[in-house]
Amino acid sequence: MSANIDLVKTSLAQFANGEMEAFLGNLTADCVWKEPAGGQISGTWVGPQAILEGLFMPLAATFDWKHTAVDAIVEANGKVYVMGTEEGRNLKTGKSATTSFTQILEIRDGKLASFEHIFDTHVFQLTEN
Amino acid sequence: MSANINTVQAQYDALNTGNTAAFLTTLTEDCVWIEAEGSMVAGTHVGPQGVLDGVLRPLGSAVDLEIRAVEFMDGEDGEVLVSGTYTLTHRGNGRRETTPFTAVKTVRDGRVCRASDAYDTDALNRVFDN
């Protein structure tokens, strides 16, 4: 296993276990994190503190979110691609949705330098009502 | 570039140039083509005719689709992973939206037998907003 894939697997496990301090420690100071435009929490955040306050904290207040399956982790062309299925339960309505996702990560000097999250936000919009 | 990647690249080239006949020749007779739930062509479409009637014709009547496939990677068992961007332009109101995508195409004997992708359908569906 490459060091980059090892870092990604470790980071995913930390995130899943709620070990946020350790997870954020794996990000570069200028890490760029992108969430899709159609989502309840969409945008681009730069740096661990902005990612924590702008994305993770609002997400935790809105959805109980988790990966239900990771089908593939592939390193190619200088990036690591994580593909699988994720589930979110809307904390306001209790409704859940599941969709396939891809995360595209770039790694620099042993840390996550960029993270792009691709999934269909439509199914999560349907949990609002 | 591998033969499987060449096949997938040819499929995108055919789509981008509107060459429907060439596109259909890249599919196996039993090809399974899966579109995300929020898409205007959502569902599982089977075979060249099913993809033509269920995906290409409905899409083509409403929007212009431009696919910019940037990265191609060979996976296991004939899979080709693709990442890039989709751009939709509505033919009526001219609205244009772009979103990133990833796709997994499975190639068998030089043709695509399974296709699925991940992207934000809500971002692209904004072209239908007034």
Boltz contact constraints between the chains, C-beta under 6 A:
constraints:
  - contact:
      token1: [A, 36]
      token2: [B, 120]
      max_distance: 6.0
  - contact:
      token1: [A, 36]
      token2: [B, 123]
      max_distance: 6.0
  - contact:
      token1: [A, 37]
      token2: [B, 123]
      max_distance: 6.0
  - contact:
      token1: [A, 38]
      token2: [B, 120]
      max_distance: 6.0
  - contact:
      token1: [A, 38]
      token2: [B, 122]
      max_distance: 6.0
  - contact:
      token1: [A, 38]
      token2: [B, 123]
      max_distance: 6.0
  - contact:
      token1: [A, 76]
      token2: [B, 73]
      max_distance: 6.0
  - contact:
      token1: [A, 77]
      token2: [B, 71]
      max_distance: 6.0
  - contact:
      token1: [A, 100]
      token2: [B, 118]
      max_distance: 6.0
  - contact:
      token1: [A, 101]
      token2: [B, 118]
      max_distance: 6.0
  - contact:
      token1: [A, 102]
      token2: [B, 102]
      max_distance: 6.0
  - contact:
      token1: [A, 102]
      token2: [B, 118]
      max_distance: 6.0
  - contact:
      token1: [A, 118]
      token2: [B, 100]
      max_distance: 6.0
  - contact:
      token1: [A, 118]
      token2: [B, 102]
      max_distance: 6.0
  - contact:
      token1: [A, 118]
      token2: [B, 118]
      max_distance: 6.0
  - contact:
      token1: [A, 119]
      token2: [B, 118]
      max_distance: 6.0
  - contact:
      token1: [A, 120]
      token2: [B, 36]
      max_distance: 6.0
  - contact:
      token1: [A, 120]
      token2: [B, 38]
      max_distance: 6.0
  - contact:
      token1: [A, 120]
      token2: [B, 121]
      max_distance: 6.0
  - contact:
      token1: [A, 121]
      token2: [B, 120]
      max_distance: 6.0
  - contact:
      token1: [A, 121]
      token2: [B, 122]
      max_distance: 6.0
  - contact:
      token1: [A, 122]
      token2: [B, 38]
      max_distance: 6.0
  - contact:
      token1: [A, 122]
      token2: [B, 121]
      max_distance: 6.0
  - contact:
      token1: [A, 122]
      token2: [B, 122]
      max_distance: 6.0
  - contact:
      token1: [A, 123]
      token2: [B, 37]
      max_distance: 6.0
